[in-house]
Amino acid sequence: MAIQNLTVIGAGTLGSQIAFQSALKGVNVSVWNRHLDKAERRLKGLKPHYQKDVNLAEKDFDATYDRMFLTTDLTEAVKDADLVIEAVPEAIEVKAQIYADLTKVLPAKTIVASNSSTFMPSQLVQYVDRPDRFLHIHFANEIWKYNVAEIVGTSATDPDVIDDAVAFAKTIGMVPIQMHKEYPGYILNALLVPFLNAAMATWAKGIADPHETDKDWMISTGAPSGPFMIMDIVGLRTPYQISMNDFNQTGNPDAKLIADKLKEMIDAGHYGHEAGEGFYHYPKAEFLDPNFLKA
């Protein structure tokens, strides 16, 4: 089935990017979000990034934005959907409720996918009414630059649905990474999350300042960004939820320590680049200083 009509559930950091990138590539896109003002702000906030990174003309950005349909009405959002991508917060109760609501209104044809960063398909499939049409399509942040789509289903997923997801990923300019079976963190986060957790532990335990940790990593490895720069771009709510999930599932005391420290920042409104402050201050972030990596 060719996917022509996409509904994105949740216009957060990744949801807004998935929606805009898909609309840019000619897919009909509906966006459901509880608060339209937040959805509009995140979508419009992508403009300078698309202008800078892919040389998208302002008129083309505006035309793409205008083609998207934003709504708080779930029934209206999904009425024509070939594919629904769920991109709500990484909390099992939130996702379970969304799937319960979707079950009441989804057309029979609709494929359901999650962009979950931390949960595997087998952990969420119990909440959907169509296990044969359920899978995960996981995107990296800043998908217009880091254009991978990790695709994996469960043992119940119809192989044709996997093929449809792969074709969709190609349609919107992604490189599909088809996994043979599920694995915690997919591929990207299986590598990235332990790295970020190790960095956050140095901060939470008072071992080193985040800026110093970033400097060490960048100078020592030649990497263009340090772990705390990455977390500011992702937004601190996601690593907070990942840390809480880790603690709730394993009892890991380091995860709880990290989560508590992140919660302090989030409660203060310092949750990353989007907020203007996280581990750095924006738009004139400290790492932009030409002397940041110098002695």
C-alpha positions as CSV (number, residue, x, y, z in Angstrom):
1,M,0.0,0.0,0.0
2,A,1.4,3.4,-1.0
3,I,1.3,5.7,2.0
4,Q,-0.2,9.0,0.8
5,N,-1.9,10.2,4.0
6,L,0.0,10.5,7.3
7,T,-1.2,11.4,10.7
8,V,1.4,12.4,13.3
9,I,0.2,12.1,16.9
10,G,2.1,14.5,19.0
11,A,4.0,17.6,17.7
12,G,6.9,17.5,20.1
13,T,10.5,17.6,19.0
14,L,10.4,14.6,16.7
15,G,6.7,14.7,15.9
16,S,7.0,18.1,14.4
17,Q,10.0,17.1,12.4
18,I,8.4,14.0,11.0
19,A,5.3,15.9,10.1
20,F,7.1,18.7,8.3
21,Q,9.6,16.5,6.5
22,S,6.8,14.3,5.2
23,A,4.7,17.3,4.0
24,L,7.8,18.7,2.3
25,K,8.2,15.5,0.3
26,G,4.6,15.6,-0.9
27,V,2.7,13.4,1.7
28,N,-0.6,14.7,2.9
29,V,-0.1,15.3,6.7
30,S,-2.4,15.8,9.6
31,V,-1.0,16.7,13.0
32,W,-2.8,16.0,16.2
33,N,-1.7,17.7,19.4
34,R,-3.5,18.7,22.6
35,H,-2.3,22.3,22.3
36,L,-2.3,23.8,18.8
37,D,-0.3,26.8,19.9
38,K,2.6,24.6,20.9
39,A,2.4,22.6,17.7
40,E,2.4,25.7,15.6
41,R,5.4,27.1,17.5
42,R,7.4,23.9,17.1
43,L,6.6,23.6,13.4
44,K,7.3,27.2,12.6
45,G,10.5,27.0,14.7
46,L,11.9,24.5,12.1
47,K,12.2,27.3,9.5
48,P,15.7,28.6,10.3
49,H,17.0,25.0,10.4
50,Y,15.6,24.1,7.0
51,Q,16.8,27.4,5.6
52,K,20.4,27.0,6.9
53,D,20.9,23.2,6.5
54,V,19.0,22.4,3.3
55,N,18.7,25.9,1.7
56,L,14.9,25.7,1.7
57,A,13.5,29.0,0.4
58,E,11.2,30.8,2.8
59,K,8.3,30.6,0.4
60,D,8.7,26.8,0.1
61,F,8.8,26.4,3.9
62,D,5.6,28.5,4.3
63,A,3.9,26.6,1.5
64,T,4.8,23.2,3.1
65,Y,3.5,24.5,6.5
66,D,0.3,25.6,5.0
67,R,-0.4,22.2,3.5
68,M,-0.4,20.5,6.9
69,F,-3.7,20.1,8.8
70,L,-3.4,20.7,12.5
71,T,-6.2,19.7,14.9
72,T,-7.1,18.7,18.4
73,D,-9.9,16.4,17.1
74,L,-8.5,12.8,16.9
75,T,-11.3,11.5,14.8
76,E,-10.8,14.2,12.2
77,A,-7.0,13.8,12.3
78,V,-7.0,10.1,11.4
79,K,-10.1,9.8,9.1
80,D,-8.0,9.3,5.9
81,A,-4.8,8.0,7.5
82,D,-2.8,5.3,5.7
83,L,-0.2,5.6,8.4
84,V,-0.3,7.0,12.0
85,I,3.0,7.7,13.7
86,E,2.7,8.1,17.4
87,A,5.2,10.5,18.9
88,V,3.9,11.3,22.4
89,P,6.0,11.4,25.5
90,E,8.0,8.3,26.6
91,A,5.6,7.2,29.3
92,I,3.8,3.9,29.0
93,E,0.5,5.2,30.5
94,V,0.5,8.1,28.0
95,K,1.1,5.8,25.0
96,A,-1.5,3.2,26.2
97,Q,-4.2,5.9,26.5
98,I,-3.4,7.2,23.0
99,Y,-3.7,3.7,21.5
100,A,-7.0,3.2,23.4
101,D,-8.3,6.4,21.9
102,L,-7.0,5.5,18.4
103,T,-8.7,2.1,18.5
104,K,-12.1,3.8,18.6
105,V,-11.6,5.9,15.5
106,L,-8.9,4.4,13.2
107,P,-9.9,3.2,9.7
108,A,-9.3,-0.5,9.1
109,K,-6.6,0.2,6.5
110,T,-4.4,2.3,8.8
111,I,-0.9,1.1,9.8
112,V,0.1,2.2,13.3
113,A,3.7,3.0,14.1
114,S,5.5,4.3,17.2
115,N,8.5,6.6,17.2
116,S,9.3,5.5,20.7
117,S,12.9,5.9,21.8
118,T,12.9,3.5,24.7
119,F,10.0,1.0,24.4
120,M,10.2,-1.9,22.0
121,P,7.3,-3.0,19.7
122,S,6.6,-6.0,21.9
123,Q,6.0,-3.7,24.9
124,L,3.4,-1.6,23.0
125,V,1.7,-4.0,20.7
126,Q,-0.7,-5.1,23.4
127,Y,-2.3,-1.7,23.4
128,V,-3.3,-1.7,19.7
129,D,-6.2,-3.5,18.0
130,R,-4.2,-4.5,14.9
131,P,-0.9,-6.3,15.8
132,D,-0.4,-7.3,12.2
133,R,-0.3,-3.6,11.2
134,F,1.8,-2.4,14.0
135,L,5.6,-1.6,14.0
136,H,8.1,1.0,15.1
137,I,9.6,3.6,12.8
138,H,12.3,5.4,14.8
139,F,13.8,8.7,13.6
140,A,17.0,10.5,14.7
141,N,16.7,14.1,15.9
142,E,17.1,16.7,13.1
143,I,15.9,14.3,10.5
144,W,16.5,16.7,7.7
145,K,20.2,16.2,8.3
146,Y,20.4,12.8,10.1
147,N,18.0,11.0,7.8
148,V,17.7,7.5,9.1
149,A,14.5,5.6,9.9
150,E,15.0,2.5,12.0
151,I,12.2,0.0,11.2
152,V,11.2,-3.0,13.2
153,G,8.1,-5.0,13.9
154,T,7.0,-7.9,16.1
155,S,6.6,-11.5,15.1
156,A,2.9,-10.6,14.3
157,T,3.7,-7.8,11.9
158,D,2.7,-8.5,8.3
159,P,5.8,-8.4,6.1
160,D,3.9,-6.3,3.6
161,V,3.5,-3.6,6.4
162,I,7.3,-3.6,6.9
163,D,7.7,-3.1,3.1
164,D,5.2,-0.3,3.2
165,A,7.1,1.4,6.0
166,V,10.4,1.0,4.1
167,A,8.9,2.6,1.0
168,F,7.4,5.4,3.1
169,A,10.8,6.2,4.6
170,K,12.4,6.4,1.2
171,T,9.6,8.7,0.0
172,I,10.3,11.3,2.7
173,G,14.0,11.2,2.1
174,M,15.1,8.8,4.9
175,V,17.5,5.9,4.6
176,P,15.6,2.9,6.0
177,I,17.5,0.8,8.4
178,Q,15.5,-2.5,8.6
179,M,16.2,-4.5,11.7
180,H,15.7,-8.3,11.7
181,K,14.4,-8.3,15.2
182,E,13.8,-5.8,18.0
183,Y,16.6,-4.7,20.3
184,P,16.5,-2.2,23.2
185,G,17.4,1.2,21.8
186,Y,17.3,0.0,18.2
187,I,20.8,0.6,16.8
188,L,21.3,4.3,17.3
189,N,20.1,4.6,20.9
190,A,21.8,1.3,21.8
191,L,25.0,3.1,21.1
192,L,24.0,6.6,22.1
193,V,22.1,6.2,25.4
194,P,24.9,4.6,27.3
195,F,27.2,7.3,26.1
196,L,24.9,10.1,27.3
197,N,24.2,8.3,30.6
198,A,27.9,8.0,31.2
199,A,28.3,11.8,30.6
200,M,25.3,12.6,32.8
201,A,26.7,10.5,35.6
202,T,29.9,12.6,35.6
203,W,27.6,15.7,36.1
204,A,25.1,14.2,38.6
205,K,27.9,12.8,40.8
206,G,29.8,16.1,40.8
207,I,32.7,14.7,38.9
208,A,32.9,17.4,36.2
209,D,31.0,20.4,34.8
210,P,29.0,19.6,31.6
211,H,31.0,22.2,29.6
212,E,34.3,20.6,30.7
213,T,33.0,17.1,29.8
214,D,31.9,18.4,26.3
215,K,35.3,20.0,25.8
216,D,37.1,16.8,26.8
217,W,35.0,14.6,24.4
218,M,35.4,17.0,21.5
219,I,39.1,17.6,21.8
220,S,39.9,14.0,22.6
221,T,37.8,12.4,19.8
222,G,37.4,15.2,17.2
223,A,33.7,15.0,17.5
224,P,31.7,18.1,16.4
225,S,29.5,18.0,19.5
226,G,29.7,16.9,23.1
227,P,27.1,14.8,25.0
228,F,25.5,17.8,26.8
229,M,25.2,19.7,23.5
230,I,23.4,16.7,22.1
231,M,21.0,16.6,25.1
232,D,20.1,20.2,24.7
233,I,19.1,19.6,21.1
234,V,17.1,16.6,22.0
235,G,15.5,18.4,25.0
236,L,16.0,17.3,28.6
237,R,12.5,15.8,28.9
238,T,13.5,12.8,26.8
239,P,16.6,11.9,28.8
240,Y,14.7,12.5,32.0
241,Q,12.0,10.0,30.9
242,I,14.6,7.5,29.8
243,S,16.3,7.7,33.2
244,M,13.1,7.3,35.0
245,N,12.1,4.3,32.9
246,D,15.6,2.8,33.7
247,F,15.1,3.4,37.4
248,N,11.5,2.0,37.4
249,Q,12.6,-1.1,35.5
250,T,15.9,-1.8,37.1
251,G,16.2,0.2,40.3
252,N,19.5,1.6,39.1
253,P,20.4,4.3,41.7
254,D,22.5,6.3,39.1
255,A,19.4,6.5,36.9
256,K,17.4,8.0,39.7
257,L,20.2,10.5,40.6
258,I,20.4,11.6,37.0
259,A,16.6,11.9,36.7
260,D,16.4,14.0,39.9
261,K,19.0,16.4,38.6
262,L,17.3,16.7,35.2
263,K,13.9,17.2,36.9
264,E,15.4,20.3,38.7
265,M,16.4,21.8,35.4
266,I,13.1,21.0,33.7
267,D,11.1,22.4,36.6
268,A,13.2,25.6,36.3
269,G,12.2,25.9,32.7
270,H,15.8,25.0,31.5
271,Y,14.9,22.0,29.3
272,G,17.2,22.6,26.3
273,H,17.6,24.6,23.2
274,E,13.9,25.0,22.6
275,A,13.6,26.8,26.0
276,G,16.6,29.0,25.4
277,E,18.5,27.4,28.2
278,G,19.6,23.9,29.1
279,F,23.2,23.0,29.8
280,Y,24.0,26.0,27.6
281,H,22.3,29.4,27.0
282,Y,20.8,30.1,23.6
283,P,21.0,31.6,21.0
284,K,24.5,32.6,22.0
285,A,25.6,29.2,23.3
286,E,28.9,29.1,25.1
287,F,30.3,26.5,22.7
288,L,30.0,29.0,19.9
289,D,32.8,31.1,21.4
290,P,35.9,30.6,19.2
291,N,37.9,30.0,22.4
292,F,35.6,27.3,23.7
293,L,38.1,24.5,22.9
294,K,41.2,26.5,23.5
295,A,43.5,26.4,26.5
